[in-house]
């Protein structure tokens, strides 16, 4: 569903309050503008993220995590924790 290897990094940044596209890109090494925009668009489509555009000059855009996105991210974190537990042999 996510189809973007950068998704978890992007979710993490937005969760930490880094919610503007330029800030997100600068905080993730190796993430290009094109790939970041594709990934953000995909998450908007699936209602994991929402986009707020402010009527300012210069224009300002911020991304946030929707209520569904919070549930989705908690599920991903649970899967990650389970995988780590299995790999450690507990």
N, CA, C and O of each residue as an XYZ file, in Angstrom:
360
protein
N       0.821     -1.200      0.000
C       0.000      0.000      0.000
C       0.862      1.260      0.000
O       0.549      2.227     -0.694
N       1.906      1.251      0.749
C       2.701      2.472      0.891
C       3.607      2.681     -0.314
O       3.667      3.790     -0.845
N       4.309      1.654     -0.756
C       5.146      1.674     -1.960
C       6.187      2.789     -2.008
O       6.506      3.290     -3.086
N       6.698      3.168     -0.896
C       7.731      4.189     -0.861
C       8.678      3.854      0.283
O       8.266      3.829      1.443
N       9.935      3.599     -0.035
C      10.869      3.202      1.017
C      11.127      4.328      2.014
O      11.686      4.105      3.087
N      10.718      5.524      1.650
C      10.932      6.678      2.514
C       9.760      6.936      3.456
O       9.836      7.829      4.300
N       8.697      6.183      3.330
C       7.475      6.454      4.088
C       7.696      6.544      5.585
O       7.272      7.511      6.219
N       8.353      5.550      6.155
C       8.543      5.554      7.607
C       9.362      6.752      8.061
O       9.079      7.344      9.103
N      10.372      7.109      7.284
C      11.180      8.293      7.628
C      10.335      9.557      7.563
O      10.445     10.428      8.425
N       9.499      9.656      6.550
C       8.629     10.827      6.409
C       7.627     10.884      7.556
O       7.409     11.948      8.137
N       7.011      9.738      7.890
C       6.063      9.704      9.011
C       6.752     10.139     10.302
O       6.188     10.896     11.092
N       7.969      9.658     10.508
C       8.708      9.992     11.720
C       8.963     11.499     11.808
O       8.782     12.101     12.867
N       9.378     12.099     10.705
C       9.649     13.537     10.698
C       8.381     14.333     10.998
O       8.401     15.264     11.803
N       7.285     13.962     10.349
C       6.025     14.685     10.561
C       5.556     14.512     12.004
O       5.040     15.454     12.606
N       5.731     13.321     12.558
C       5.359     13.068     13.956
C       6.155     13.945     14.917
O       5.670     14.310     15.988
N       7.384     14.278     14.520
C       8.253     15.104     15.355
C       8.068     16.600     15.100
O       8.811     17.419     15.642
N       7.082     16.956     14.280
C       6.800     18.365     14.036
C       7.513     18.960     12.828
O       7.388     20.155     12.562
N       8.248     18.151     12.108
C       8.890     18.617     10.871
C       7.879     18.361      9.773
O       7.809     17.255      9.236
N       7.085     19.389      9.430
C       5.922     19.159      8.575
C       5.887     19.959      7.280
O       4.921     19.865      6.522
N       6.918     20.736      7.020
C       6.976     21.470      5.758
C       7.866     20.712      4.781
O       8.890     20.159      5.181
N       7.488     20.679      3.510
C       8.229     19.861      2.537
C       9.738     20.104      2.516
O      10.515     19.150      2.480
N      10.156     21.355      2.537
C      11.585     21.658      2.518
C      12.301     21.116      3.746
O      13.418     20.607      3.651
N      11.649     21.231      4.904
C      12.229     20.717      6.146
C      12.328     19.193      6.109
O      13.329     18.611      6.526
N      11.271     18.561      5.602
C      11.257     17.100      5.527
C      12.415     16.621      4.652
O      13.169     15.727      5.039
N      12.546     17.219      3.482
C      13.590     16.788      2.550
C      14.975     16.993      3.146
O      15.825     16.111      3.030
N      15.221     18.127      3.777
C      16.540     18.406      4.357
C      16.870     17.473      5.514
O      18.042     17.209      5.781
N      15.847     16.972      6.204
C      16.094     16.139      7.384
C      16.309     14.661      7.048
O      16.673     13.878      7.925
N      16.087     14.272      5.783
C      16.250     12.873      5.382
C      17.301     12.797      4.276
O      17.042     13.182      3.136
N      18.474     12.304      4.617
C      19.561     12.182      3.637
C      19.169     11.260      2.495
O      18.665     10.159      2.718
N      19.404     11.717      1.269
C      19.159     10.893      0.086
C      17.768     11.014     -0.502
O      17.506     10.458     -1.569
N      16.872     11.723      0.162
C      15.491     11.879     -0.323
C      15.431     13.032     -1.327
O      15.737     14.173     -0.982
N      15.039     12.737     -2.560
C      14.933     13.778     -3.582
C      13.564     14.442     -3.505
O      12.622     13.878     -2.949
N      13.461     15.633     -4.061
C      12.198     16.365     -4.078
C      11.137     15.581     -4.828
O       9.996     15.486     -4.376
N      11.504     15.020     -5.968
C      10.550     14.286     -6.794
C       9.973     13.091     -6.038
O       8.758     12.896     -6.012
N      10.839     12.298     -5.430
C      10.385     11.106     -4.705
C       9.571     11.504     -3.475
O       8.556     10.876     -3.175
N      10.006     12.535     -2.768
C       9.267     12.997     -1.600
C       7.855     13.420     -2.004
O       6.888     13.052     -1.336
N       7.725     14.188     -3.087
C       6.407     14.637     -3.528
C       5.517     13.472     -3.953
O       4.320     13.467     -3.668
N       6.103     12.482     -4.635
C       5.325     11.290     -5.014
C       4.830     10.561     -3.770
O       3.673     10.146     -3.701
N       5.701     10.413     -2.810
C       5.366      9.717     -1.573
C       4.283     10.488     -0.803
O       3.320      9.884     -0.330
N       4.428     11.790     -0.673
C       3.426     12.595      0.027
C       2.074     12.508     -0.680
O       1.039     12.373     -0.028
N       2.081     12.584     -2.012
C       0.820     12.469     -2.771
C       0.126     11.146     -2.512
O      -1.089     11.103     -2.321
N       0.897     10.066     -2.505
C       0.343      8.730     -2.271
C      -0.289      8.654     -0.874
O      -1.359      8.068     -0.707
N       0.362      9.237      0.109
C      -0.179      9.201      1.476
C      -1.401     10.105      1.631
O      -2.261      9.851      2.473
N      -1.475     11.139      0.835
C      -2.684     11.969      0.821
C      -3.845     11.170      0.229
O      -4.964     11.219      0.740
N      -3.570     10.440     -0.845
C      -4.595      9.605     -1.493
C      -5.190      8.598     -0.531
O      -6.400      8.376     -0.522
N      -4.326      7.980      0.288
C      -4.772      6.950      1.226
C      -5.261      7.537      2.550
O      -5.602      6.793      3.470
N      -5.296      8.861      2.648
C      -5.773      9.567      3.848
C      -4.916      9.274      5.077
O      -5.407      9.299      6.206
N      -3.634      8.998      4.851
C      -2.703      8.824      5.964
C      -2.207     10.194      6.418
O      -2.000     10.433      7.608
N      -2.025     11.078      5.459
C      -1.596     12.454      5.732
C      -2.648     13.432      5.234
O      -3.445     13.124      4.349
N      -2.627     14.621      5.830
C      -3.440     15.704      5.282
C      -2.509     16.870      4.949
O      -1.394     16.963      5.462
N      -2.986     17.737      4.094
C      -2.176     18.859      3.596
C      -2.901     20.154      3.919
O      -4.082     20.317      3.612
N      -2.183     21.061      4.537
C      -2.744     22.377      4.851
C      -1.967     23.429      4.067
O      -0.742     23.522      4.155
N      -2.710     24.210      3.304
C      -2.091     25.270      2.514
C      -2.538     26.596      3.109
O      -3.730     26.812      3.329
N      -1.593     27.476      3.368
C      -1.879     28.759      3.988
C      -1.843     29.864      2.935
O      -0.938     29.895      2.101
N      -2.816     30.768      2.968
C      -2.881     31.856      1.977
C      -1.899     32.977      2.325
O      -2.295     34.071      2.727
N      -0.632     32.681      2.162
C       0.426     33.642      2.485
C       1.327     33.831      1.285
O       1.289     33.054      0.331
N       2.128     34.858      1.344
C       3.137     35.074      0.318
C       4.460     35.148      1.053
O       4.624     36.032      1.895
N       5.400     34.280      0.786
C       5.323     33.142     -0.124
C       4.379     32.068      0.431
O       4.140     32.009      1.637
N       3.843     31.218     -0.460
C       2.912     30.177     -0.027
C       3.570     29.230      0.971
O       4.762     28.935      0.881
N       2.769     28.762      1.920
C       3.269     27.816      2.925
C       2.355     26.593      2.928
O       1.130     26.714      2.936
N       2.976     25.417      2.924
C       2.248     24.149      2.960
C       2.793     23.329      4.119
O       4.005     23.262      4.324
N       1.899     22.709      4.873
C       2.302     21.823      5.958
C       1.522     20.524      5.851
O       0.369     20.508      5.421
N       2.164     19.446      6.245
C       1.533     18.124      6.249
C       1.334     17.676      7.681
O       2.132     17.990      8.565
N       0.265     16.941      7.897
C      -0.017     16.382      9.214
C      -0.519     14.957      9.060
O      -0.859     14.505      7.966
N      -0.554     14.275     10.175
C      -1.016     12.886     10.178
C      -2.492     12.878     10.566
O      -2.879     13.465     11.577
N      -3.305     12.215      9.765
C      -4.744     12.120     10.020
C      -5.001     11.119     11.157
O      -4.102     10.360     11.520
N      -6.211     11.110     11.720
C      -6.535     10.092     12.729
C      -6.332      8.672     12.187
O      -5.811      7.808     12.892
N      -6.742      8.432     10.935
C      -6.505      7.120     10.325
C      -5.005      6.862     10.213
O      -4.543      5.750     10.468
N      -4.245      7.892      9.831
C      -2.797      7.756      9.707
C      -2.147      7.372     11.025
O      -1.203      6.582     11.042
N      -2.642      7.925     12.133
C      -2.091      7.566     13.451
C      -2.313      6.090     13.741
O      -1.418      5.414     14.249
N      -3.500      5.586     13.423
C      -3.776      4.155     13.615
C      -2.881      3.317     12.708
O      -2.341      2.292     13.126
N      -2.730      3.763     11.465
C      -1.906      3.048     10.497
C      -0.448      2.987     10.971
O       0.191      1.937     10.893
N       0.063      4.099     11.453
C       1.450      4.157     11.912
C       1.642      3.290     13.154
O       2.669      2.627     13.292
N       0.659      3.289     14.062
C       0.747      2.409     15.237
C       0.821      0.945     14.807
O       1.552      0.154     15.403
N       0.063      0.591     13.775
C       0.100     -0.780     13.260
C       1.478     -1.099     12.683
O       2.018     -2.177     12.932
N       2.047     -0.174     11.918
C       3.391     -0.381     11.367
C       4.419     -0.535     12.483
O       5.314     -1.377     12.397
N       4.289      0.282     13.534
C       5.221      0.195     14.659
C       5.091     -1.151     15.376
O       6.092     -1.732     15.795
N       3.856     -1.646     15.517
C       3.642     -2.942     16.160
C       4.281     -4.062     15.339
O       4.879     -4.984     15.894
N       4.152     -3.976     14.026
C       4.781     -4.975     13.153
C       6.298     -4.901     13.291
O       6.967     -5.931     13.370
N       6.834     -3.699     13.318
C       8.278     -3.518     13.475
C       8.750     -4.112     14.806
O       9.761     -4.813     14.846
N       8.023     -3.834     15.893
C       8.387     -4.357     17.207
C       8.335     -5.882     17.227
O       9.215     -6.529     17.794
N       7.312     -6.447     16.613
C       7.192     -7.902     16.542
C       8.353     -8.500     15.759
O       8.919     -9.514     16.168
N       8.710     -7.882     14.641
C       9.831     -8.356     13.843
C      11.130     -8.307     14.656
O      11.927     -9.244     14.616
N      11.335     -7.215     15.389
C      12.552     -7.079     16.205
C      12.579     -8.149     17.298
O      13.633     -8.711     17.596
N      11.429     -8.424     17.885
C      11.346     -9.447     18.925
C      11.670    -10.823     18.350
O      12.400    -11.599     18.967
N      11.136    -11.124     17.182
C      11.401    -12.418     16.541
C      12.877    -12.544     16.181
O      13.480    -13.598     16.383
N      13.443    -11.498     15.661
C      14.858    -11.535     15.251
C      15.804    -11.680     16.437
O      16.877    -12.274     16.320
N      15.396    -11.132     17.584
C      16.269    -11.234     18.770
C      16.115    -12.576     19.471
O      16.880    -12.897     20.381
N      15.117    -13.366     19.044
C      14.939    -14.706     19.583
C      14.185    -14.767     20.884
O      14.275    -15.771     21.591
N      13.445    -13.738     21.231
C      12.682    -13.737     22.494
C      11.352    -14.418     22.328
O      10.582    -14.509     23.284
